[in-house]
Amino acid sequence: MREWLIELREKSALSQEEVAAKAGISQSFYSAIELGNRGSKLPVQTAKKIAEVLDFKWDMFYQTQ
């Protein structure tokens, strides 16, 4: 589980649905990312979009499990 990602989303006062919509992905896909089910297979472009929405460096996805 990516607790750091959940914490960032909660600090931004956004729901999974809102982050997903702003990043252009489905809520179920975003949920899988938070749960860590996407691992290193997360496309860089998707990582960048989520990072932009939640204001963090996109490469955190590949450094933190």
PDB file of N, CA, C and O in Angstrom:
ATOM      1  N   MET A   1       0.844  -1.182   0.000  1.00  0.00           N
ATOM      2  CA  MET A   1       0.000   0.000   0.000  1.00  0.00           C
ATOM      3  C   MET A   1       0.888   1.243   0.000  1.00  0.00           C
ATOM      4  O   MET A   1       1.905   1.304   0.691  1.00  0.00           O
ATOM      5  N   ARG A   2       0.483   2.213  -0.779  1.00  0.00           N
ATOM      6  CA  ARG A   2       1.227   3.473  -0.837  1.00  0.00           C
ATOM      7  C   ARG A   2       0.584   4.472   0.127  1.00  0.00           C
ATOM      8  O   ARG A   2      -0.205   5.328  -0.272  1.00  0.00           O
ATOM      9  N   GLU A   3       0.939   4.339   1.385  1.00  0.00           N
ATOM     10  CA  GLU A   3       0.359   5.219   2.406  1.00  0.00           C
ATOM     11  C   GLU A   3       0.708   6.673   2.153  1.00  0.00           C
ATOM     12  O   GLU A   3      -0.102   7.561   2.417  1.00  0.00           O
ATOM     13  N   TRP A   4       1.897   6.925   1.647  1.00  0.00           N
ATOM     14  CA  TRP A   4       2.308   8.299   1.358  1.00  0.00           C
ATOM     15  C   TRP A   4       1.382   8.945   0.332  1.00  0.00           C
ATOM     16  O   TRP A   4       1.084  10.136   0.421  1.00  0.00           O
ATOM     17  N   LEU A   5       0.927   8.151  -0.648  1.00  0.00           N
ATOM     18  CA  LEU A   5       0.044   8.682  -1.680  1.00  0.00           C
ATOM     19  C   LEU A   5      -1.336   8.987  -1.104  1.00  0.00           C
ATOM     20  O   LEU A   5      -1.947  10.003  -1.436  1.00  0.00           O
ATOM     21  N   ILE A   6      -1.815   8.106  -0.247  1.00  0.00           N
ATOM     22  CA  ILE A   6      -3.102   8.328   0.417  1.00  0.00           C
ATOM     23  C   ILE A   6      -3.038   9.591   1.267  1.00  0.00           C
ATOM     24  O   ILE A   6      -3.966  10.400   1.257  1.00  0.00           O
ATOM     25  N   GLU A   7      -1.940   9.760   2.003  1.00  0.00           N
ATOM     26  CA  GLU A   7      -1.779  10.943   2.851  1.00  0.00           C
ATOM     27  C   GLU A   7      -1.766  12.226   2.014  1.00  0.00           C
ATOM     28  O   GLU A   7      -2.392  13.218   2.387  1.00  0.00           O
ATOM     29  N   LEU A   8      -1.057  12.205   0.891  1.00  0.00           N
ATOM     30  CA  LEU A   8      -1.028  13.386   0.019  1.00  0.00           C
ATOM     31  C   LEU A   8      -2.417  13.702  -0.516  1.00  0.00           C
ATOM     32  O   LEU A   8      -2.813  14.866  -0.576  1.00  0.00           O
ATOM     33  N   ARG A   9      -3.152  12.670  -0.903  1.00  0.00           N
ATOM     34  CA  ARG A   9      -4.506  12.899  -1.422  1.00  0.00           C
ATOM     35  C   ARG A   9      -5.408  13.471  -0.343  1.00  0.00           C
ATOM     36  O   ARG A   9      -6.174  14.402  -0.594  1.00  0.00           O
ATOM     37  N   GLU A  10      -5.317  12.910   0.863  1.00  0.00           N
ATOM     38  CA  GLU A  10      -6.155  13.396   1.960  1.00  0.00           C
ATOM     39  C   GLU A  10      -5.794  14.822   2.355  1.00  0.00           C
ATOM     40  O   GLU A  10      -6.682  15.611   2.676  1.00  0.00           O
ATOM     41  N   LYS A  11      -4.504  15.171   2.339  1.00  0.00           N
ATOM     42  CA  LYS A  11      -4.085  16.544   2.635  1.00  0.00           C
ATOM     43  C   LYS A  11      -4.624  17.517   1.599  1.00  0.00           C
ATOM     44  O   LYS A  11      -4.884  18.681   1.901  1.00  0.00           O
ATOM     45  N   SER A  12      -4.788  17.029   0.379  1.00  0.00           N
ATOM     46  CA  SER A  12      -5.337  17.863  -0.690  1.00  0.00           C
ATOM     47  C   SER A  12      -6.855  17.921  -0.639  1.00  0.00           C
ATOM     48  O   SER A  12      -7.480  18.631  -1.428  1.00  0.00           O
ATOM     49  N   ALA A  13      -7.451  17.177   0.286  1.00  0.00           N
ATOM     50  CA  ALA A  13      -8.913  17.125   0.458  1.00  0.00           C
ATOM     51  C   ALA A  13      -9.617  16.682  -0.823  1.00  0.00           C
ATOM     52  O   ALA A  13     -10.666  17.213  -1.188  1.00  0.00           O
ATOM     53  N   LEU A  14      -9.020  15.703  -1.494  1.00  0.00           N
ATOM     54  CA  LEU A  14      -9.607  15.169  -2.720  1.00  0.00           C
ATOM     55  C   LEU A  14      -9.973  13.702  -2.520  1.00  0.00           C
ATOM     56  O   LEU A  14      -9.306  12.978  -1.780  1.00  0.00           O
ATOM     57  N   SER A  15     -11.023  13.283  -3.177  1.00  0.00           N
ATOM     58  CA  SER A  15     -11.401  11.873  -3.173  1.00  0.00           C
ATOM     59  C   SER A  15     -10.623  11.142  -4.266  1.00  0.00           C
ATOM     60  O   SER A  15     -10.005  11.772  -5.124  1.00  0.00           O
ATOM     61  N   GLN A  16     -10.657   9.829  -4.229  1.00  0.00           N
ATOM     62  CA  GLN A  16     -10.033   9.053  -5.299  1.00  0.00           C
ATOM     63  C   GLN A  16     -10.654   9.425  -6.642  1.00  0.00           C
ATOM     64  O   GLN A  16      -9.952   9.546  -7.646  1.00  0.00           O
ATOM     65  N   GLU A  17     -11.955   9.603  -6.653  1.00  0.00           N
ATOM     66  CA  GLU A  17     -12.656   9.951  -7.889  1.00  0.00           C
ATOM     67  C   GLU A  17     -12.168  11.283  -8.454  1.00  0.00           C
ATOM     68  O   GLU A  17     -11.989  11.422  -9.664  1.00  0.00           O
ATOM     69  N   GLU A  18     -11.953  12.259  -7.573  1.00  0.00           N
ATOM     70  CA  GLU A  18     -11.510  13.580  -8.022  1.00  0.00           C
ATOM     71  C   GLU A  18     -10.090  13.538  -8.571  1.00  0.00           C
ATOM     72  O   GLU A  18      -9.806  14.134  -9.610  1.00  0.00           O
ATOM     73  N   VAL A  19      -9.197  12.836  -7.878  1.00  0.00           N
ATOM     74  CA  VAL A  19      -7.819  12.723  -8.370  1.00  0.00           C
ATOM     75  C   VAL A  19      -7.819  12.010  -9.715  1.00  0.00           C
ATOM     76  O   VAL A  19      -7.163  12.451 -10.658  1.00  0.00           O
ATOM     77  N   ALA A  20      -8.551  10.913  -9.798  1.00  0.00           N
ATOM     78  CA  ALA A  20      -8.609  10.144 -11.040  1.00  0.00           C
ATOM     79  C   ALA A  20      -9.124  11.002 -12.192  1.00  0.00           C
ATOM     80  O   ALA A  20      -8.551  10.989 -13.282  1.00  0.00           O
ATOM     81  N   ALA A  21     -10.198  11.743 -11.956  1.00  0.00           N
ATOM     82  CA  ALA A  21     -10.770  12.585 -13.006  1.00  0.00           C
ATOM     83  C   ALA A  21      -9.768  13.648 -13.467  1.00  0.00           C
ATOM     84  O   ALA A  21      -9.624  13.885 -14.667  1.00  0.00           O
ATOM     85  N   LYS A  22      -9.087  14.277 -12.534  1.00  0.00           N
ATOM     86  CA  LYS A  22      -8.117  15.317 -12.875  1.00  0.00           C
ATOM     87  C   LYS A  22      -6.907  14.734 -13.610  1.00  0.00           C
ATOM     88  O   LYS A  22      -6.292  15.409 -14.435  1.00  0.00           O
ATOM     89  N   ALA A  23      -6.572  13.478 -13.304  1.00  0.00           N
ATOM     90  CA  ALA A  23      -5.429  12.821 -13.948  1.00  0.00           C
ATOM     91  C   ALA A  23      -5.829  12.114 -15.243  1.00  0.00           C
ATOM     92  O   ALA A  23      -4.966  11.640 -15.982  1.00  0.00           O
ATOM     93  N   GLY A  24      -7.127  12.041 -15.520  1.00  0.00           N
ATOM     94  CA  GLY A  24      -7.587  11.418 -16.748  1.00  0.00           C
ATOM     95  C   GLY A  24      -7.562   9.904 -16.734  1.00  0.00           C
ATOM     96  O   GLY A  24      -7.381   9.271 -17.774  1.00  0.00           O
ATOM     97  N   ILE A  25      -7.746   9.318 -15.548  1.00  0.00           N
ATOM     98  CA  ILE A  25      -7.772   7.859 -15.418  1.00  0.00           C
ATOM     99  C   ILE A  25      -9.045   7.459 -14.665  1.00  0.00           C
ATOM    100  O   ILE A  25      -9.751   8.315 -14.133  1.00  0.00           O
ATOM    101  N   SER A  26      -9.328   6.174 -14.625  1.00  0.00           N
ATOM    102  CA  SER A  26     -10.518   5.713 -13.915  1.00  0.00           C
ATOM    103  C   SER A  26     -10.246   5.644 -12.411  1.00  0.00           C
ATOM    104  O   SER A  26      -9.099   5.533 -11.980  1.00  0.00           O
ATOM    105  N   GLN A  27     -11.310   5.712 -11.632  1.00  0.00           N
ATOM    106  CA  GLN A  27     -11.175   5.617 -10.177  1.00  0.00           C
ATOM    107  C   GLN A  27     -10.635   4.244  -9.793  1.00  0.00           C
ATOM    108  O   GLN A  27      -9.832   4.140  -8.865  1.00  0.00           O
ATOM    109  N   SER A  28     -11.054   3.202 -10.480  1.00  0.00           N
ATOM    110  CA  SER A  28     -10.577   1.857 -10.135  1.00  0.00           C
ATOM    111  C   SER A  28      -9.080   1.718 -10.403  1.00  0.00           C
ATOM    112  O   SER A  28      -8.375   1.051  -9.645  1.00  0.00           O
ATOM    113  N   PHE A  29      -8.592   2.341 -11.468  1.00  0.00           N
ATOM    114  CA  PHE A  29      -7.162   2.322 -11.759  1.00  0.00           C
ATOM    115  C   PHE A  29      -6.405   3.093 -10.684  1.00  0.00           C
ATOM    116  O   PHE A  29      -5.364   2.643 -10.206  1.00  0.00           O
ATOM    117  N   TYR A  30      -6.931   4.255 -10.308  1.00  0.00           N
ATOM    118  CA  TYR A  30      -6.280   5.041  -9.258  1.00  0.00           C
ATOM    119  C   TYR A  30      -6.260   4.267  -7.940  1.00  0.00           C
ATOM    120  O   TYR A  30      -5.253   4.277  -7.233  1.00  0.00           O
ATOM    121  N   SER A  31      -7.349   3.607  -7.610  1.00  0.00           N
ATOM    122  CA  SER A  31      -7.414   2.813  -6.386  1.00  0.00           C
ATOM    123  C   SER A  31      -6.338   1.726  -6.389  1.00  0.00           C
ATOM    124  O   SER A  31      -5.679   1.495  -5.375  1.00  0.00           O
ATOM    125  N   ALA A  32      -6.166   1.066  -7.527  1.00  0.00           N
ATOM    126  CA  ALA A  32      -5.131   0.033  -7.639  1.00  0.00           C
ATOM    127  C   ALA A  32      -3.739   0.619  -7.429  1.00  0.00           C
ATOM    128  O   ALA A  32      -2.865  -0.031  -6.855  1.00  0.00           O
ATOM    129  N   ILE A  33      -3.538   1.846  -7.895  1.00  0.00           N
ATOM    130  CA  ILE A  33      -2.241   2.517  -7.700  1.00  0.00           C
ATOM    131  C   ILE A  33      -2.010   2.780  -6.213  1.00  0.00           C
ATOM    132  O   ILE A  33      -0.920   2.524  -5.702  1.00  0.00           O
ATOM    133  N   GLU A  34      -3.034   3.291  -5.513  1.00  0.00           N
ATOM    134  CA  GLU A  34      -2.894   3.539  -4.072  1.00  0.00           C
ATOM    135  C   GLU A  34      -2.617   2.249  -3.314  1.00  0.00           C
ATOM    136  O   GLU A  34      -1.843   2.240  -2.357  1.00  0.00           O
ATOM    137  N   LEU A  35      -3.242   1.172  -3.737  1.00  0.00           N
ATOM    138  CA  LEU A  35      -3.049  -0.110  -3.071  1.00  0.00           C
ATOM    139  C   LEU A  35      -1.693  -0.741  -3.395  1.00  0.00           C
ATOM    140  O   LEU A  35      -1.287  -1.722  -2.770  1.00  0.00           O
ATOM    141  N   GLY A  36      -1.005  -0.166  -4.375  1.00  0.00           N
ATOM    142  CA  GLY A  36       0.306  -0.691  -4.745  1.00  0.00           C
ATOM    143  C   GLY A  36       0.227  -1.833  -5.729  1.00  0.00           C
ATOM    144  O   GLY A  36       1.222  -2.522  -5.958  1.00  0.00           O
ATOM    145  N   ASN A  37      -0.930  -2.048  -6.314  1.00  0.00           N
ATOM    146  CA  ASN A  37      -1.109  -3.160  -7.242  1.00  0.00           C
ATOM    147  C   ASN A  37      -0.536  -2.891  -8.627  1.00  0.00           C
ATOM    148  O   ASN A  37      -0.503  -3.796  -9.461  1.00  0.00           O
ATOM    149  N   ARG A  38      -0.090  -1.684  -8.887  1.00  0.00           N
ATOM    150  CA  ARG A  38       0.477  -1.354 -10.194  1.00  0.00           C
ATOM    151  C   ARG A  38       1.998  -1.414 -10.192  1.00  0.00           C
ATOM    152  O   ARG A  38       2.614  -1.523 -11.252  1.00  0.00           O
ATOM    153  N   GLY A  39       2.603  -1.346  -9.028  1.00  0.00           N
ATOM    154  CA  GLY A  39       4.053  -1.485  -8.917  1.00  0.00           C
ATOM    155  C   GLY A  39       4.824  -0.636  -9.901  1.00  0.00           C
ATOM    156  O   GLY A  39       4.429   0.489 -10.205  1.00  0.00           O
ATOM    157  N   SER A  40       5.918  -1.170 -10.396  1.00  0.00           N
ATOM    158  CA  SER A  40       6.763  -0.425 -11.326  1.00  0.00           C
ATOM    159  C   SER A  40       6.182  -0.420 -12.732  1.00  0.00           C
ATOM    160  O   SER A  40       6.769   0.175 -13.636  1.00  0.00           O
ATOM    161  N   LYS A  41       5.045  -1.069 -12.932  1.00  0.00           N
ATOM    162  CA  LYS A  41       4.410  -1.094 -14.249  1.00  0.00           C
ATOM    163  C   LYS A  41       3.552   0.139 -14.502  1.00  0.00           C
ATOM    164  O   LYS A  41       2.917   0.251 -15.550  1.00  0.00           O
ATOM    165  N   LEU A  42       3.533   1.056 -13.553  1.00  0.00           N
ATOM    166  CA  LEU A  42       2.773   2.290 -13.716  1.00  0.00           C
ATOM    167  C   LEU A  42       3.410   3.122 -14.829  1.00  0.00           C
ATOM    168  O   LEU A  42       4.593   3.454 -14.749  1.00  0.00           O
ATOM    169  N   PRO A  43       2.642   3.459 -15.859  1.00  0.00           N
ATOM    170  CA  PRO A  43       3.213   4.272 -16.938  1.00  0.00           C
ATOM    171  C   PRO A  43       3.710   5.626 -16.422  1.00  0.00           C
ATOM    172  O   PRO A  43       3.060   6.258 -15.589  1.00  0.00           O
ATOM    173  N   VAL A  44       4.847   6.054 -16.917  1.00  0.00           N
ATOM    174  CA  VAL A  44       5.443   7.320 -16.488  1.00  0.00           C
ATOM    175  C   VAL A  44       4.473   8.472 -16.707  1.00  0.00           C
ATOM    176  O   VAL A  44       4.363   9.360 -15.862  1.00  0.00           O
ATOM    177  N   GLN A  45       3.775   8.463 -17.829  1.00  0.00           N
ATOM    178  CA  GLN A  45       2.846   9.555 -18.126  1.00  0.00           C
ATOM    179  C   GLN A  45       1.746   9.633 -17.072  1.00  0.00           C
ATOM    180  O   GLN A  45       1.343  10.728 -16.680  1.00  0.00           O
ATOM    181  N   THR A  46       1.258   8.488 -16.610  1.00  0.00           N
ATOM    182  CA  THR A  46       0.231   8.457 -15.565  1.00  0.00           C
ATOM    183  C   THR A  46       0.806   8.948 -14.253  1.00  0.00           C
ATOM    184  O   THR A  46       0.158   9.711 -13.536  1.00  0.00           O
ATOM    185  N   ALA A  47       2.014   8.520 -13.931  1.00  0.00           N
ATOM    186  CA  ALA A  47       2.677   8.972 -12.706  1.00  0.00           C
ATOM    187  C   ALA A  47       2.813  10.491 -12.716  1.00  0.00           C
ATOM    188  O   ALA A  47       2.581  11.145 -11.698  1.00  0.00           O
ATOM    189  N   LYS A  48       3.184  11.049 -13.855  1.00  0.00           N
ATOM    190  CA  LYS A  48       3.351  12.499 -13.969  1.00  0.00           C
ATOM    191  C   LYS A  48       2.024  13.229 -13.786  1.00  0.00           C
ATOM    192  O   LYS A  48       1.978  14.282 -13.149  1.00  0.00           O
ATOM    193  N   LYS A  49       0.949  12.681 -14.337  1.00  0.00           N
ATOM    194  CA  LYS A  49      -0.362  13.326 -14.213  1.00  0.00           C
ATOM    195  C   LYS A  49      -0.834  13.342 -12.759  1.00  0.00           C
ATOM    196  O   LYS A  49      -1.323  14.361 -12.271  1.00  0.00           O
ATOM    197  N   ILE A  50      -0.685  12.213 -12.072  1.00  0.00           N
ATOM    198  CA  ILE A  50      -1.098  12.139 -10.668  1.00  0.00           C
ATOM    199  C   ILE A  50      -0.236  13.071  -9.820  1.00  0.00           C
ATOM    200  O   ILE A  50      -0.744  13.769  -8.942  1.00  0.00           O
ATOM    201  N   ALA A  51       1.056  13.079 -10.086  1.00  0.00           N
ATOM    202  CA  ALA A  51       1.971  13.943  -9.339  1.00  0.00           C
ATOM    203  C   ALA A  51       1.620  15.410  -9.530  1.00  0.00           C
ATOM    204  O   ALA A  51       1.735  16.207  -8.599  1.00  0.00           O
ATOM    205  N   GLU A  52       1.197  15.761 -10.719  1.00  0.00           N
ATOM    206  CA  GLU A  52       0.800  17.151 -10.984  1.00  0.00           C
ATOM    207  C   GLU A  52      -0.454  17.508 -10.183  1.00  0.00           C
ATOM    208  O   GLU A  52      -0.545  18.600  -9.622  1.00  0.00           O
ATOM    209  N   VAL A  53      -1.410  16.595 -10.131  1.00  0.00           N
ATOM    210  CA  VAL A  53      -2.646  16.841  -9.392  1.00  0.00           C
ATOM    211  C   VAL A  53      -2.362  17.006  -7.897  1.00  0.00           C
ATOM    212  O   VAL A  53      -2.915  17.895  -7.249  1.00  0.00           O
ATOM    213  N   LEU A  54      -1.495  16.142  -7.357  1.00  0.00           N
ATOM    214  CA  LEU A  54      -1.240  16.141  -5.910  1.00  0.00           C
ATOM    215  C   LEU A  54       0.030  16.902  -5.519  1.00  0.00           C
ATOM    216  O   LEU A  54       0.371  16.961  -4.337  1.00  0.00           O
ATOM    217  N   ASP A  55       0.727  17.479  -6.487  1.00  0.00           N
ATOM    218  CA  ASP A  55       1.891  18.335  -6.251  1.00  0.00           C
ATOM    219  C   ASP A  55       3.037  17.616  -5.523  1.00  0.00           C
ATOM    220  O   ASP A  55       3.404  17.964  -4.401  1.00  0.00           O
ATOM    221  N   PHE A  56       3.581  16.612  -6.197  1.00  0.00           N
ATOM    222  CA  PHE A  56       4.785  15.943  -5.704  1.00  0.00           C
ATOM    223  C   PHE A  56       5.614  15.496  -6.902  1.00  0.00           C
ATOM    224  O   PHE A  56       5.145  15.537  -8.039  1.00  0.00           O
ATOM    225  N   LYS A  57       6.850  15.070  -6.642  1.00  0.00           N
ATOM    226  CA  LYS A  57       7.728  14.624  -7.724  1.00  0.00           C
ATOM    227  C   LYS A  57       7.283  13.243  -8.194  1.00  0.00           C
ATOM    228  O   LYS A  57       7.167  12.312  -7.397  1.00  0.00           O
ATOM    229  N   TRP A  58       7.039  13.124  -9.476  1.00  0.00           N
ATOM    230  CA  TRP A  58       6.477  11.896 -10.036  1.00  0.00           C
ATOM    231  C   TRP A  58       7.337  10.660  -9.813  1.00  0.00           C
ATOM    232  O   TRP A  58       6.810   9.549  -9.763  1.00  0.00           O
ATOM    233  N   ASP A  59       8.652  10.830  -9.677  1.00  0.00           N
ATOM    234  CA  ASP A  59       9.509   9.654  -9.534  1.00  0.00           C
ATOM    235  C   ASP A  59       9.377   8.973  -8.159  1.00  0.00           C
ATOM    236  O   ASP A  59       9.968   7.918  -7.928  1.00  0.00           O
ATOM    237  N   MET A  60       8.617   9.569  -7.269  1.00  0.00           N
ATOM    238  CA  MET A  60       8.354   8.909  -5.971  1.00  0.00           C
ATOM    239  C   MET A  60       7.685   7.554  -6.178  1.00  0.00           C
ATOM    240  O   MET A  60       7.865   6.648  -5.363  1.00  0.00           O
ATOM    241  N   PHE A  61       6.927   7.405  -7.239  1.00  0.00           N
ATOM    242  CA  PHE A  61       6.269   6.127  -7.511  1.00  0.00           C
ATOM    243  C   PHE A  61       7.269   4.994  -7.694  1.00  0.00           C
ATOM    244  O   PHE A  61       6.969   3.838  -7.396  1.00  0.00           O
ATOM    245  N   TYR A  62       8.439   5.324  -8.176  1.00  0.00           N
ATOM    246  CA  TYR A  62       9.429   4.305  -8.484  1.00  0.00           C
ATOM    247  C   TYR A  62      10.482   4.162  -7.388  1.00  0.00           C
ATOM    248  O   TYR A  62      11.352   3.295  -7.468  1.00  0.00           O
ATOM    249  N   GLN A  63      10.404   5.013  -6.364  1.00  0.00           N
ATOM    250  CA  GLN A  63      11.341   4.956  -5.246  1.00  0.00           C
ATOM    251  C   GLN A  63      10.717   4.346  -4.017  1.00  0.00           C
ATOM    252  O   GLN A  63      11.418   3.737  -3.208  1.00  0.00           O
ATOM    253  N   THR A  64       9.426   4.494  -3.857  1.00  0.00           N
ATOM    254  CA  THR A  64       8.731   4.086  -2.646  1.00  0.00           C
ATOM    255  C   THR A  64       7.745   2.974  -2.949  1.00  0.00           C
ATOM    256  O   THR A  64       6.975   3.065  -3.906  1.00  0.00           O
ATOM    257  N   GLN A  65       7.764   1.954  -2.162  1.00  0.00           N
ATOM    258  CA  GLN A  65       6.794   0.854  -2.339  1.00  0.00           C
ATOM    259  C   GLN A  65       5.774   0.849  -1.249  1.00  0.00           C
ATOM    260  O   GLN A  65       4.886  -0.003  -1.238  1.00  0.00           O
TER     261      GLN A  65
END
